[in-house]
C-alpha cells in the first residue's frame, strides 16, 4: 500500500491536474490518479483545441474569471516554451442585428464596461475581413482580439509533466472505483486494479464519470454527448488567421462554433454547443450519428460555402459533465467528510484552467475566494434551466 497522501485527486483532466498542481505548490503531498493513458482519450479536456473566450453575456463574474485566466494562459506559454494558447481573436456573429438580452449584445456591452475594445462588425465588414463567411448571411457582431484557442490535449499533457516535476505523484492506470471510509469519513480510495491509496482528503475531479463515483450527484449532473468534426479544407489559406479565427455563429440560437486551421493537424474543427444527447459515460458507445452530419452540412452550406463539401477526416463525441444549471460543482460534500467534488464543467470549463486549480485548492483548504459561492453544493430541481449564456438550449 502506498504511503498516505495529504490529498488524492481523482481524474487528470483540466480540473484534476490543475488542482493537484495548486495543492502541491501549497506544500501538500498529492497523488493524481487516472485510468490513463494521459491525456485520457475519452476525457472532455482531450482534443486538439478548446475556445478561450471572455464572453458570458451579462455574467460579469465569469468574464472576470476569464480575464484572470487569460493572464495565466500567456504565462503558461512562457512556462512551457511553446504557444499552446493561440491568441488569434474571436468572432461572435449574428444573423439578425444584435439586441438587448441576446448573448452577443450583452457580451459586447460587458466587454465595453470592463475596458475591452471589441471591433463592431456589420455585414460588409464581416465579408471584407473574414471572406470564408457567406456574404450577407451574418449581419452583425464583433471581433475581440483578447481570445482564441488552446491546444487542449497538449495542454493537459504539458501540465501532467509539469506536475510530476513539481512532486505530484501521478498514478496513470489506476481506475478509482470506491472510497476507503473510517468513522464516517472518507480516508482514501481503492481502484479496480486492486490498489488502495490512503489520504487525508479525496477530490473527485473525474469529469463526466464523477456522478458514477458519487451517485448522489446523479440528481444534479448528467452526461451529454456533443458532436465534433474535423474537416480538411480545399483552400487552407481561407481558414487561416487573420482571415479566419475562432468563431461563434449565432451560437445561442444554433450551437455552432469552431476554429481556424489547426497549426499541426491541418484541419478546421467545427462543433456544437447545444442540447446534445444523454448517454452513460461507461456503457454507451460514443458515436456521432449521420443526423448530426446532416446538420453540420446544412450549417456549412449556409455559413462557410467553401467547407460545405469538405471531407470529414475525424468525428468525436465530446461528453460534457452537465450540471442542471450549467455552473461548476466545486465544494466539500456536506454529508461525507473528507470528500470534495470538483466537476460539472458543463462544456465551458477548460478556458479557466490557469485559475481553476487555485480556486479548487481554496475550496479544499476552506480559504475565502470571490467566486466559489457560484459553484457550491446546492439544491437543484429537476426542471432547473441551464444558464450558460452561449449555449443553444432548444432542439
C-alpha positions in Angstrom: 0.0 0.0 0.0 1.4 3.5 -0.9 2.1 5.8 2.0 -0.7 8.2 2.9 -1.1 11.4 1.0 -2.5 14.7 2.2 -4.8 14.9 -0.8 -5.7 12.3 -3.5 -7.1 13.9 -6.7 -9.2 11.5 -8.9 -9.1 12.5 -12.5 -6.3 14.1 -14.5 -8.3 16.3 -16.8 -8.1 20.1 -16.6 -10.0 20.2 -13.2 -7.8 17.5 -11.7 -4.3 18.3 -12.9 -4.6 22.0 -12.1 -5.9 21.1 -8.6 -3.0 18.7 -8.0 -0.5 21.4 -9.1 -2.0 24.1 -7.0 -2.1 21.9 -3.9 1.4 20.7 -4.4 2.6 24.4 -4.8 1.0 25.0 -1.4 3.1 22.2 0.2 0.7 19.3 0.1 1.7 15.7 -0.6 -0.5 15.0 -3.6 -1.4 11.9 -5.6 -3.1 12.2 -9.0 -5.0 9.1 -10.2 -6.4 8.4 -13.6 -7.2 5.3 -15.7 -4.9 6.7 -18.4 -3.3 6.9 -20.8 -2.7 10.6 -20.2 -4.3 12.7 -21.5 -7.2 10.3 -21.3 -8.6 9.9 -24.9 -12.3 10.0 -23.7 -11.9 13.0 -21.3 -13.7 16.2 -22.3 -10.4 18.0 -21.8 -8.7 16.0 -24.6 -9.0 17.2 -28.1 -6.9 19.4 -30.5 -8.5 22.7 -29.3 -10.8 24.5 -26.9 -12.1 28.0 -27.1 -10.7 30.7 -24.8 -13.3 33.5 -24.7 -14.2 36.1 -22.2 -17.8 36.4 -23.3 -20.6 35.2 -21.0 -23.4 37.6 -21.8 -24.3 39.7 -18.8 -22.5 37.5 -16.3 -19.6 39.7 -15.1 -18.1 37.2 -12.7 -17.4 34.7 -15.5 -15.8 37.4 -17.6 -13.6 38.5 -14.6 -12.6 34.9 -14.2 -11.5 34.6 -17.8 -9.6 37.8 -17.6 -7.6 36.3 -14.8 -7.3 33.0 -16.7 -6.0 34.8 -19.9 -3.0 36.1 -18.0 -2.4 32.6 -16.9 -2.6 31.2 -20.5 0.0 33.7 -21.5 2.2 32.7 -18.6 1.8 29.0 -19.4 3.1 29.8 -23.0 6.2 31.1 -21.4 6.5 28.3 -18.9 6.1 25.5 -21.5 8.3 27.3 -24.1 5.7 27.0 -26.8 2.4 28.6 -27.8 -0.2 26.2 -26.6 -2.6 29.1 -26.3 -3.1 30.9 -29.6 -4.5 34.4 -29.2 -5.9 34.7 -32.7 -9.1 36.5 -31.6 -12.7 35.5 -31.6 -15.6 36.5 -33.9 -19.1 36.5 -32.4 -21.5 37.0 -35.3 -25.3 37.0 -35.6 -27.8 36.5 -38.4 -30.0 39.4 -37.1 -29.0 42.7 -35.5 -27.7 42.3 -32.0 -30.3 43.3 -29.5 -30.6 43.7 -25.7 -31.0 40.3 -24.0 -29.1 38.5 -26.7 -25.8 36.7 -25.9 -23.7 38.7 -28.3 -25.2 42.1 -27.4 -24.8 41.5 -23.7 -21.3 40.2 -24.1 -20.4 43.2 -26.2 -21.7 45.6 -23.6 -19.9 43.8 -20.8 -16.6 43.9 -22.7 -17.0 47.7 -23.1 -18.0 48.0 -19.4 -14.8 46.2 -18.4 -12.5 48.3 -20.6 -12.1 46.0 -23.6 -12.2 47.2 -27.2 -14.0 44.8 -29.4 -14.4 45.7 -33.1 -18.1 46.0 -34.1 -18.7 44.4 -37.5 -21.6 44.9 -40.0 -22.3 42.6 -42.9 -19.9 44.4 -45.2 -17.0 44.4 -42.7 -17.6 40.7 -42.0 -17.2 39.9 -45.7 -14.1 42.2 -46.0 -12.2 40.9 -43.0 -13.4 37.3 -43.0 -14.1 36.1 -46.6 -14.9 32.5 -45.7 -18.2 33.6 -44.3 -21.1 33.6 -46.7 -21.7 37.2 -47.7 -24.8 38.8 -46.1 -25.9 35.8 -44.1 -24.5 37.2 -40.9 -25.2 40.9 -40.5 -23.9 42.0 -37.0 -21.4 41.0 -34.3 -17.9 41.8 -33.4 -14.3 40.7 -33.3 -12.5 40.6 -29.9 -8.7 40.3 -30.1 -8.3 39.0 -26.5 -9.3 35.4 -27.1 -8.5 32.4 -29.2 -7.9 28.8 -28.5 -5.8 26.4 -26.5 -4.4 23.1 -27.9 -6.2 21.3 -25.1 -4.8 17.8 -25.3 -1.3 19.1 -25.5 -2.0 21.5 -22.6 -3.1 18.6 -20.3 0.0 16.6 -21.3 2.3 19.5 -20.5 0.5 20.1 -17.2 0.8 16.4 -16.2 4.5 16.5 -16.9 4.9 19.7 -15.0 3.0 18.3 -12.1 5.4 15.3 -11.9 8.4 17.6 -12.0 6.8 19.6 -9.1 6.4 16.4 -7.0 2.9 15.4 -7.7 2.8 11.6 -7.7 0.9 10.6 -10.9 -0.6 7.1 -11.0 -1.9 6.5 -14.5 -3.5 3.2 -15.0 -5.4 3.4 -11.7 -9.2 3.4 -12.0 -10.8 4.6 -8.8 -14.0 2.6 -8.1 -14.7 3.4 -4.5 -13.7 5.1 -1.3 -12.0 4.0 1.9 -14.1 5.1 4.9 -13.3 5.2 8.6 -15.6 6.5 11.3 -17.9 8.1 8.8 -15.0 9.9 7.0 -13.5 9.3 3.6 -9.9 8.4 4.1 -8.7 7.2 0.7 -9.7 5.3 -2.4 -9.4 1.8 -3.8 -9.0 1.0 -7.5 -10.3 -1.5 -10.0 -6.7 -2.6 -10.4 -6.6 -3.7 -6.7 -4.7 -1.0 -5.1 -5.6 1.2 -2.1 -4.5 4.8 -1.7 -5.0 6.3 1.8 -5.3 10.1 2.1 -6.4 12.9 4.3 -8.8 14.1 1.7 -10.1 13.0 -1.7 -11.0 15.3 -4.5 -13.2 13.8 -7.2 -12.4 15.6 -10.4 -13.4 12.8 -12.7 -15.4 14.8 -15.3 -18.4 13.0 -16.7 -17.6 9.9 -14.6 -17.9 11.9 -11.3 -21.6 11.0 -10.8 -20.7 7.3 -11.1 -18.3 7.6 -8.2 -20.6 9.9 -6.2 -24.0 8.6 -7.1 -25.9 11.2 -5.2 -24.7 13.7 -7.8 -26.9 11.9 -10.4 -29.8 14.1 -9.3 -27.9 17.3 -10.4 -25.5 16.0 -13.1 -25.8 14.3 -16.4 -23.6 13.1 -19.2 -24.3 14.7 -22.5 -22.7 14.0 -25.9 -21.9 16.8 -28.4 -20.7 16.4 -32.0 -17.2 17.4 -33.0 -16.0 17.4 -36.6 -12.5 17.9 -38.2 -12.7 19.0 -41.8 -10.0 19.2 -44.5 -10.4 22.4 -46.4 -9.6 22.6 -50.1 -8.2 26.1 -49.6 -6.4 26.2 -46.3 -5.4 29.8 -46.6 -9.0 30.9 -46.5 -9.3 29.4 -43.0 -6.0 30.7 -41.6 -5.7 33.7 -39.2 -6.1 36.6 -39.6 -8.7 35.8 -42.3 -10.4 33.2 -40.2 -10.3 33.0 -36.4 -12.2 31.3 -33.6 -15.9 31.8 -34.3 -19.3 31.5 -32.8 -22.1 31.6 -35.4 -25.3 33.0 -33.7 -24.3 30.4 -31.2 -27.1 30.7 -28.6 -29.6 30.0 -31.4 -27.6 27.4 -33.4 -24.9 26.0 -31.1 -22.3 26.2 -33.8 -18.7 27.3 -33.1 -15.3 26.4 -34.4 -11.6 27.2 -35.0 -9.2 28.3 -37.7 -6.9 25.8 -39.5 -5.1 23.9 -36.8 -1.3 24.6 -37.0 -0.3 20.9 -36.6 -3.3 18.8 -37.7 -4.2 20.9 -40.8 -7.9 20.7 -40.2 -10.8 23.1 -39.4 -12.6 21.9 -36.2 -16.4 22.7 -36.1 -18.5 21.6 -33.1 -21.9 22.2 -31.5 -22.5 23.6 -28.0 -26.2 22.7 -27.7 -28.7 20.2 -26.3 -26.7 17.2 -27.3 -27.8 13.7 -26.3 -27.9 11.9 -23.0 -25.6 8.9 -22.6 -24.0 6.7 -19.9 -20.2 7.5 -19.8 -19.1 4.0 -19.1 -21.6 1.8 -21.0 -22.7 3.7 -24.1 -20.9 4.0 -27.4 -19.6 7.4 -28.3 -20.7 7.9 -31.9 -21.5 11.0 -34.0 -24.6 9.8 -36.0 -25.5 10.6 -39.6 -28.2 13.0 -38.4 -25.5 15.2 -36.8 -23.5 15.1 -40.1 -26.6 16.3 -42.0 -27.0 19.2 -39.6 -23.3 20.1 -40.0 -23.6 20.1 -43.8 -26.6 22.4 -43.7 -24.8 24.8 -41.4 -21.7 24.8 -43.5 -23.7 25.5 -46.7 -25.4 28.5 -45.0 -22.2 29.8 -43.4 -19.0 28.6 -44.9 -19.6 27.6 -48.6 -16.0 26.6 -49.1 -16.3 24.0 -46.4 -19.7 22.7 -47.4 -18.3 19.6 -49.3 -15.0 19.4 -47.3 -14.2 15.8 -46.3 -14.7 15.0 -42.6 -11.5 13.3 -41.5 -12.5 12.7 -37.9 -15.5 12.9 -35.7 -15.6 12.8 -31.9 -18.4 12.6 -29.4 -17.3 15.1 -26.6 -19.1 14.1 -23.4 -20.0 17.0 -21.2 -20.5 16.7 -17.4 -23.5 18.9 -17.3 -24.9 20.3 -14.0 -28.6 21.2 -14.3 -27.8 24.9 -14.1 -24.5 24.6 -16.1 -22.4 26.1 -13.4 -19.5 24.1 -12.0 -19.8 22.0 -8.9 -16.8 22.6 -6.5 -17.3 22.0 -2.8 -16.9 19.8 0.2 -19.5 17.0 0.3 -22.0 18.2 3.0 -22.6 14.7 4.4 -19.3 12.9 3.7 -16.3 14.4 5.5 -13.1 14.1 3.6 -14.7 14.2 0.2 -14.6 17.2 -2.2 -16.2 17.3 -5.7 -14.7 19.4 -8.4 -16.7 18.7 -11.6 -19.6 19.8 -13.7 -17.6 21.6 -16.4 -20.8 21.7 -18.5 -18.9 22.2 -21.7 -17.3 25.6 -20.8 -14.7 24.8 -18.1 -11.4 24.4 -19.9 -10.8 28.1 -20.6 -10.5 28.7 -16.8 -7.6 26.2 -16.5 -4.9 28.6 -15.3 -7.0 29.9 -12.4 -9.2 26.8 -11.8 -6.7 24.9 -9.7 -6.2 27.7 -7.3 -9.9 28.2 -7.0 -10.4 24.5 -6.2 -7.4 24.5 -3.8 -9.1 27.4 -1.9 -12.2 25.2 -1.5 -10.1 22.3 -0.4 -8.4 24.4 2.2 -11.6 26.3 3.1 -10.0 29.7 2.1 -12.1 32.6 1.0 -12.4 33.1 -2.7 -14.6 35.6 -4.5 -16.0 33.0 -7.0 -16.7 29.8 -5.0 -20.2 30.9 -4.0 -21.2 30.3 -7.6 -20.1 26.7 -7.5 -21.1 25.5 -4.1 -23.1 22.4 -3.2 -26.7 23.3 -3.9 -30.3 22.1 -4.3 -31.4 22.0 -7.9 -34.9 20.9 -9.0 -35.1 18.5 -12.0 -36.6 21.3 -14.1 -33.7 23.7 -13.5 -32.8 25.5 -16.7 -29.2 25.8 -17.9 -27.7 29.3 -17.6 -24.6 29.2 -19.7 -25.2 32.2 -22.0 -23.5 30.9 -25.1 -25.2 27.5 -25.2 -28.1 26.6 -27.5 -30.8 25.2 -25.3 -33.6 24.2 -27.7 -33.9 21.3 -30.1 
